[in-house]
Amino acid sequence: MGIDLASPERDYTSVLDLSLMLDTARNEERANRAVVFAGRLEAIASFILKREMTGIEAAEALRIEANRIQSEAEA
């Protein structure tokens, strides 16, 4: 059974509950993406330090990682 938003008898509580659930899911997804991104930053920092890269080499490594992230977002 769904919610008929056009019905004058619609249940506003159900609509508000649904909105709250969607907001919660969005916030959880943002938090999850932040954790993943922080992990990637940590990994690239370790990569740069381990190889004792110059600034130019580090910038190129960051550019490669940015391209990889962009490619994943487009997939």
N, CA, C and O atoms as a Tinker XYZ file with bonds, in Angstrom:
   300  protein
     1  N      0.850000   -1.173000    0.000000    73     2
     2  CA     0.000000    0.000000    0.000000    64     1     3
     3  C      0.895000    1.235000    0.000000    63     2     4     5
     4  O      1.790000    1.348000    0.837000    81     3
     5  N      0.665000    2.154000   -0.921000    73     3     6
     6  CA     1.481000    3.352000   -1.033000    64     5     7
     7  C      0.770000    4.569000   -0.482000    63     6     8     9
     8  O     -0.347000    4.481000    0.029000    81     7
     9  N      1.428000    5.692000   -0.592000    73     7    10
    10  CA     0.870000    6.957000   -0.125000    64     9    11
    11  C      0.382000    7.719000   -1.341000    63    10    12    13
    12  O      1.148000    7.962000   -2.274000    81    11
    13  N     -0.887000    8.098000   -1.336000    73    11    14
    14  CA    -1.453000    8.886000   -2.424000    64    13    15
    15  C     -1.304000   10.356000   -2.053000    63    14    16    17
    16  O     -2.093000   10.883000   -1.269000    81    15
    17  N     -0.289000   11.021000   -2.617000    73    15    18
    18  CA    -0.025000   12.409000   -2.264000    64    17    19
    19  C     -1.115000   13.355000   -2.756000    63    18    20    21
    20  O     -1.214000   14.479000   -2.263000    81    19
    21  N     -1.933000   12.930000   -3.712000    73    19    22
    22  CA    -3.010000   13.770000   -4.223000    64    21    23
    23  C     -4.264000   13.669000   -3.366000    63    22    24    25
    24  O     -5.164000   14.501000   -3.480000    81    23
    25  N     -4.326000   12.672000   -2.523000    73    23    26
    26  CA    -5.510000   12.450000   -1.701000    64    25    27
    27  C     -5.576000   13.461000   -0.560000    63    26    28    29
    28  O     -4.567000   13.729000    0.093000    81    27
    29  N     -6.764000   14.026000   -0.317000    73    27    30
    30  CA    -6.895000   14.961000    0.811000    64    29    31
    31  C     -6.701000   14.262000    2.156000    63    30    32    33
    32  O     -6.414000   14.914000    3.160000    81    31
    33  N     -6.855000   12.955000    2.179000    73    31    34
    34  CA    -6.689000   12.207000    3.425000    64    33    35
    35  C     -5.260000   11.700000    3.605000    63    34    36    37
    36  O     -5.005000   10.858000    4.466000    81    35
    37  N     -4.332000   12.204000    2.803000    73    35    38
    38  CA    -2.961000   11.675000    2.888000    64    37    39
    39  C     -2.427000   11.794000    4.317000    63    38    40    41
    40  O     -2.811000   12.682000    5.078000    81    39
    41  N     -1.561000   10.902000    4.637000    73    39    42
    42  CA    -1.016000   10.834000    5.982000    64    41    43
    43  C      0.275000   11.657000    6.033000    63    42    44    45
    44  O      1.324000   11.212000    5.567000    81    43
    45  N      0.184000   12.859000    6.604000    73    43    46
    46  CA     1.351000   13.729000    6.665000    64    45    47
    47  C      2.473000   13.120000    7.490000    63    46    48    49
    48  O      3.649000   13.353000    7.210000    81    47
    49  N      2.120000   12.347000    8.497000    73    47    50
    50  CA     3.136000   11.693000    9.316000    64    49    51
    51  C      3.955000   10.734000    8.470000    63    50    52    53
    52  O      5.178000   10.680000    8.602000    81    51
    53  N      3.295000    9.977000    7.604000    73    51    54
    54  CA     4.013000    9.047000    6.734000    64    53    55
    55  C      4.936000    9.787000    5.779000    63    54    56    57
    56  O      6.056000    9.346000    5.523000    81    55
    57  N      4.468000   10.903000    5.256000    73    55    58
    58  CA     5.293000   11.698000    4.347000    64    57    59
    59  C      6.500000   12.245000    5.096000    63    58    60    61
    60  O      7.616000   12.218000    4.576000    81    59
    61  N      6.290000   12.739000    6.305000    73    59    62
    62  CA     7.399000   13.255000    7.103000    64    61    63
    63  C      8.363000   12.142000    7.486000    63    62    64    65
    64  O      9.578000   12.338000    7.469000    81    63
    65  N      7.825000   10.966000    7.832000    73    63    66
    66  CA     8.681000    9.818000    8.150000    64    65    67
    67  C      9.531000    9.433000    6.947000    63    66    68    69
    68  O     10.723000    9.162000    7.086000    81    67
    69  N      8.926000    9.408000    5.776000    73    67    70
    70  CA     9.657000    9.075000    4.554000    64    69    71
    71  C     10.756000   10.101000    4.294000    63    70    72    73
    72  O     11.878000    9.740000    3.935000    81    71
    73  N     10.433000   11.369000    4.475000    73    71    74
    74  CA    11.419000   12.431000    4.280000    64    73    75
    75  C     12.579000   12.278000    5.260000    63    74    76    77
    76  O     13.738000   12.449000    4.884000    81    75
    77  N     12.271000   11.960000    6.501000    73    75    78
    78  CA    13.309000   11.754000    7.511000    64    77    79
    79  C     14.182000   10.558000    7.158000    63    78    80    81
    80  O     15.402000   10.611000    7.312000    81    79
    81  N     13.565000    9.482000    6.686000    73    79    82
    82  CA    14.326000    8.295000    6.289000    64    81    83
    83  C     15.260000    8.613000    5.122000    63    82    84    85
    84  O     16.409000    8.172000    5.103000    81    83
    85  N     14.766000    9.378000    4.152000    73    83    86
    86  CA    15.601000    9.753000    3.008000    64    85    87
    87  C     16.767000   10.638000    3.442000    63    86    88    89
    88  O     17.895000   10.449000    2.987000    81    87
    89  N     16.496000   11.599000    4.318000    73    87    90
    90  CA    17.566000   12.460000    4.828000    64    89    91
    91  C     18.612000   11.653000    5.579000    63    90    92    93
    92  O     19.811000   11.887000    5.427000    81    91
    93  N     18.161000   10.704000    6.388000    73    91    94
    94  CA    19.085000    9.850000    7.136000    64    93    95
    95  C     19.944000    9.028000    6.186000    63    94    96    97
    96  O     21.154000    8.915000    6.379000    81    95
    97  N     19.325000    8.458000    5.167000    73    95    98
    98  CA    20.070000    7.656000    4.189000    64    97    99
    99  C     21.097000    8.515000    3.450000    63    98   100   101
   100  O     22.225000    8.078000    3.223000    81    99
   101  N     20.708000    9.734000    3.077000    73    99   102
   102  CA    21.647000   10.633000    2.394000    64   101   103
   103  C     22.830000   10.981000    3.291000    63   102   104   105
   104  O     23.979000   10.971000    2.849000    81   103
   105  N     22.542000   11.287000    4.548000    73   103   106
   106  CA    23.615000   11.631000    5.483000    64   105   107
   107  C     24.549000   10.454000    5.721000    63   106   108   109
   108  O     25.764000   10.632000    5.811000    81   107
   109  N     23.991000    9.256000    5.822000    73   107   110
   110  CA    24.828000    8.064000    5.997000    64   109   111
   111  C     25.704000    7.839000    4.771000    63   110   112   113
   112  O     26.873000    7.477000    4.904000    81   111
   113  N     25.154000    8.047000    3.589000    73   111   114
   114  CA    25.933000    7.878000    2.360000    64   113   115
   115  C     27.058000    8.907000    2.288000    63   114   116   117
   116  O     28.178000    8.574000    1.899000    81   115
   117  N     26.768000   10.156000    2.660000    73   115   118
   118  CA    27.818000   11.184000    2.683000    64   117   119
   119  C     28.934000   10.798000    3.649000    63   118   120   121
   120  O     30.115000   10.940000    3.332000    81   119
   121  N     28.556000   10.312000    4.820000    73   119   122
   122  CA    29.549000    9.895000    5.812000    64   121   123
   123  C     30.389000    8.738000    5.280000    63   122   124   125
   124  O     31.606000    8.720000    5.460000    81   123
   125  N     29.751000    7.783000    4.634000    73   123   126
   126  CA    30.486000    6.650000    4.058000    64   125   127
   127  C     31.461000    7.111000    2.979000    63   126   128   129
   128  O     32.599000    6.644000    2.924000    81   127
   129  N     31.016000    8.025000    2.125000    73   127   130
   130  CA    31.906000    8.532000    1.072000    64   129   131
   131  C     33.078000    9.302000    1.663000    63   130   132   133
   132  O     34.192000    9.233000    1.144000    81   131
   133  N     32.834000   10.035000    2.745000    73   131   134
   134  CA    33.917000   10.772000    3.400000    64   133   135
   135  C     34.965000    9.819000    3.959000    63   134   136   137
   136  O     36.162000   10.086000    3.859000    81   135
   137  N     34.524000    8.713000    4.547000    73   135   138
   138  CA    35.460000    7.718000    5.084000    64   137   139
   139  C     36.304000    7.126000    3.958000    63   138   140   141
   140  O     37.519000    6.988000    4.098000    81   139
   141  N     35.668000    6.781000    2.854000    73   139   142
   142  CA    36.390000    6.211000    1.711000    64   141   143
   143  C     37.393000    7.227000    1.163000    63   142   144   145
   144  O     38.540000    6.880000    0.878000    81   143
   145  N     36.964000    8.466000    1.020000    73   143   146
   146  CA    37.844000    9.496000    0.472000    64   145   147
   147  C     39.023000    9.759000    1.398000    63   146   148   149
   148  O     40.152000    9.918000    0.932000    81   147
   149  N     38.777000    9.806000    2.700000    73   147   150
   150  CA    39.863000    9.998000    3.667000    64   149   151
   151  C     40.871000    8.856000    3.567000    63   150   152   153
   152  O     42.077000    9.081000    3.660000    81   151
   153  N     40.386000    7.647000    3.381000    73   151   154
   154  CA    41.274000    6.502000    3.210000    64   153   155
   155  C     42.134000    6.632000    1.963000    63   154   156   157
   156  O     43.317000    6.292000    1.971000    81   155
   157  N     41.529000    7.125000    0.896000    73   155   158
   158  CA    42.290000    7.320000   -0.346000    64   157   159
   159  C     43.356000    8.398000   -0.166000    63   158   160   161
   160  O     44.478000    8.253000   -0.653000    81   159
   161  N     43.007000    9.473000    0.530000    73   159   162
   162  CA    43.996000   10.519000    0.786000    64   161   163
   163  C     45.157000    9.982000    1.611000    63   162   164   165
   164  O     46.318000   10.284000    1.334000    81   163
   165  N     44.841000    9.189000    2.621000    73   163   166
   166  CA    45.882000    8.587000    3.457000    64   165   167
   167  C     46.774000    7.670000    2.625000    63   166   168   169
   168  O     47.994000    7.684000    2.781000    81   167
   169  N     46.177000    6.882000    1.748000    73   167   170
   170  CA    46.950000    5.969000    0.903000    64   169   171
   171  C     47.873000    6.732000   -0.043000    63   170   172   173
   172  O     49.032000    6.355000   -0.216000    81   171
   173  N     47.368000    7.801000   -0.656000    73   171   174
   174  CA    48.208000    8.556000   -1.588000    64   173   175
   175  C     49.312000    9.292000   -0.832000    63   174   176   177
   176  O     50.425000    9.420000   -1.341000    81   175
   177  N     49.019000    9.778000    0.376000    73   175   178
   178  CA    50.054000   10.426000    1.189000    64   177   179
   179  C     51.159000    9.432000    1.536000    63   178   180   181
   180  O     52.342000    9.762000    1.452000    81   179
   181  N     50.781000    8.230000    1.921000    73   179   182
   182  CA    51.769000    7.191000    2.235000    64   181   183
   183  C     52.603000    6.848000    1.006000    63   182   184   185
   184  O     53.818000    6.677000    1.101000    81   183
   185  N     51.948000    6.748000   -0.141000    73   183   186
   186  CA    52.628000    6.458000   -1.407000    64   185   187
   187  C     53.679000    7.528000   -1.709000    63   186   188   189
   188  O     54.809000    7.213000   -2.081000    81   187
   189  N     53.296000    8.785000   -1.545000    73   187   190
   190  CA    54.193000    9.909000   -1.823000    64   189   191
   191  C     55.382000    9.900000   -0.860000    63   190   192   193
   192  O     56.528000   10.068000   -1.277000    81   191
   193  N     55.103000    9.704000    0.419000    73   191   194
   194  CA    56.174000    9.708000    1.417000    64   193   195
   195  C     57.115000    8.521000    1.264000    63   194   196   197
   196  O     58.331000    8.673000    1.375000    81   195
   197  N     56.562000    7.349000    1.011000    73   195   198
   198  CA    57.383000    6.141000    0.872000    64   197   199
   199  C     58.381000    6.283000   -0.269000    63   198   200   201
   200  O     59.518000    5.819000   -0.173000    81   199
   201  N     57.955000    6.918000   -1.333000    73   199   202
   202  CA    58.819000    7.082000   -2.508000    64   201   203
   203  C     59.614000    8.383000   -2.469000    63   202   204   205
   204  O     60.378000    8.679000   -3.388000    81   203
   205  N     59.433000    9.158000   -1.403000    73   203   206
   206  CA    60.128000   10.440000   -1.234000    64   205   207
   207  C     60.025000   11.287000   -2.505000    63   206   208   209
   208  O     61.023000   11.775000   -3.034000    81   207
   209  N     58.796000   11.442000   -2.970000    73   207   210
   210  CA    58.548000   12.158000   -4.224000    64   209   211
   211  C     58.816000   13.651000   -4.082000    63   210   212   213
   212  O     58.677000   14.231000   -3.005000    81   211
   213  N     59.201000   14.248000   -5.193000    73   211   214
   214  CA    59.321000   15.705000   -5.259000    64   213   215
   215  C     57.906000   16.283000   -5.316000    63   214   216   217
   216  O     56.928000   15.549000   -5.460000    81   215
   217  N     57.816000   17.591000   -5.203000    73   215   218
   218  CA    56.512000   18.241000   -5.304000    64   217   219
   219  C     55.835000   17.978000   -6.635000    63   218   220   221
   220  O     54.628000   17.748000   -6.693000    81   219
   221  N     56.613000   18.013000   -7.694000    73   219   222
   222  CA    56.063000   17.772000   -9.038000    64   221   223
   223  C     55.566000   16.331000   -9.154000    63   222   224   225
   224  O     54.484000   16.089000   -9.690000    81   223
   225  N     56.348000   15.379000   -8.658000    73   223   226
   226  CA    55.937000   13.974000   -8.702000    64   225   227
   227  C     54.685000   13.745000   -7.858000    63   226   228   229
   228  O     53.788000   12.998000   -8.250000    81   227
   229  N     54.635000   14.397000   -6.693000    73   227   230
   230  CA    53.466000   14.259000   -5.824000    64   229   231
   231  C     52.223000   14.834000   -6.498000    63   230   232   233
   232  O     51.140000   14.251000   -6.429000    81   231
   233  N     52.391000   15.982000   -7.149000    73   231   234
   234  CA    51.261000   16.592000   -7.861000    64   233   235
   235  C     50.757000   15.669000   -8.961000    63   234   236   237
   236  O     49.549000   15.537000   -9.156000    81   235
   237  N     51.668000   15.036000   -9.675000    73   235   238
   238  CA    51.264000   14.107000  -10.734000    64   237   239
   239  C     50.550000   12.892000  -10.144000    63   238   240   241
   240  O     49.566000   12.420000  -10.712000    81   239
   241  N     51.036000   12.381000   -9.009000    73   239   242
   242  CA    50.371000   11.252000   -8.349000    64   241   243
   243  C     48.955000   11.642000   -7.922000    63   242   244   245
   244  O     48.022000   10.850000   -8.054000    81   243
   245  N     48.799000   12.860000   -7.414000    73   243   246
   246  CA    47.467000   13.346000   -7.035000    64   245   247
   247  C     46.568000   13.485000   -8.260000    63   246   248   249
   248  O     45.382000   13.161000   -8.204000    81   247
   249  N     47.124000   13.960000   -9.352000    73   247   250
   250  CA    46.351000   14.108000  -10.593000    64   249   251
   251  C     45.873000   12.743000  -11.093000    63   250   252   253
   252  O     44.731000   12.608000  -11.532000    81   251
   253  N     46.736000   11.742000  -11.028000    73   251   254
   254  CA    46.354000   10.390000  -11.450000    64   253   255
   255  C     45.225000    9.861000  -10.572000    63   254   256   257
   256  O     44.264000    9.277000  -11.072000    81   255
   257  N     45.345000   10.068000   -9.262000    73   255   258
   258  CA    44.294000    9.610000   -8.340000    64   257   259
   259  C     42.988000   10.354000   -8.600000    63   258   260   261
   260  O     41.915000    9.752000   -8.561000    81   259
   261  N     43.068000   11.655000   -8.864000    73   259   262
   262  CA    41.863000   12.436000   -9.167000    64   261   263
   263  C     41.180000   11.907000  -10.420000    63   262   264   265
   264  O     39.954000   11.801000  -10.465000    81   263
   265  N     41.964000   11.576000  -11.434000    73   263   266
   266  CA    41.392000   11.008000  -12.659000    64   265   267
   267  C     40.734000    9.663000  -12.386000    63   266   268   269
   268  O     39.679000    9.364000  -12.945000    81   267
   269  N     41.350000    8.850000  -11.531000    73   267   270
   270  CA    40.764000    7.553000  -11.185000    64   269   271
   271  C     39.426000    7.733000  -10.460000    63   270   272   273
   272  O     38.456000    7.033000  -10.749000    81   271
   273  N     39.386000    8.668000   -9.529000    73   271   274
   274  CA    38.140000    8.939000   -8.803000    64   273   275
   275  C     37.063000    9.428000   -9.771000    63   274   276   277
   276  O     35.912000    8.998000   -9.693000    81   275
   277  N     37.438000   10.323000  -10.678000    73   275   278
   278  CA    36.480000   10.845000  -11.661000    64   277   279
   279  C     35.947000    9.729000  -12.544000    63   278   280   281
   280  O     34.752000    9.686000  -12.837000    81   279
   281  N     36.816000    8.831000  -12.968000    73   279   282
   282  CA    36.392000    7.706000  -13.811000    64   281   283
   283  C     35.408000    6.807000  -13.071000    63   282   284   285
   284  O     34.429000    6.341000  -13.653000    81   283
   285  N     35.665000    6.567000  -11.797000    73   283   286
   286  CA    34.744000    5.749000  -10.997000    64   285   287
   287  C     33.391000    6.430000  -10.856000    63   286   288   289
   288  O     32.353000    5.769000  -10.880000    81   287
   289  N     33.399000    7.756000  -10.711000    73   287   290
   290  CA    32.145000    8.498000  -10.560000    64   289   291
   291  C     31.313000    8.441000  -11.835000    63   290   292   293
   292  O     30.084000    8.471000  -11.776000    81   291
   293  N     31.967000    8.361000  -12.973000    73   291   294
   294  CA    31.269000    8.329000  -14.256000    64   293   295
   295  C     30.779000    6.940000  -14.631000    63   294   296   297
   296  O     29.938000    6.791000  -15.518000    81   295
   297  N     31.302000    5.928000  -13.963000    73   295   298
   298  CA    30.927000    4.542000  -14.302000    64   297   299
   299  C     29.556000    4.185000  -13.786000    63   298   300
   300  O     29.095000    3.062000  -13.986000    81   299
